């Protein structure tokens, strides 16, 4: 899918933040094909929602882990 996107001339791919973090190989492939990933953050609108529980320490830890894991792909 990423190769097809690059072959079609795309340079940015948006990833919906609906509960799935991709494997490292996915992010590595995006780097290889020169694609910038616009990754929605899970829990990003949680504080503004009347339907969701308050943010937890576990969510904060997960976000910190994922940001550290993926931040080098933005180069």
Helices and strands as residue ranges (DSSP letters): H 2-7, E 12-15, H 24-32, E 36-39, G 46-48, H 57-70, G 71-74
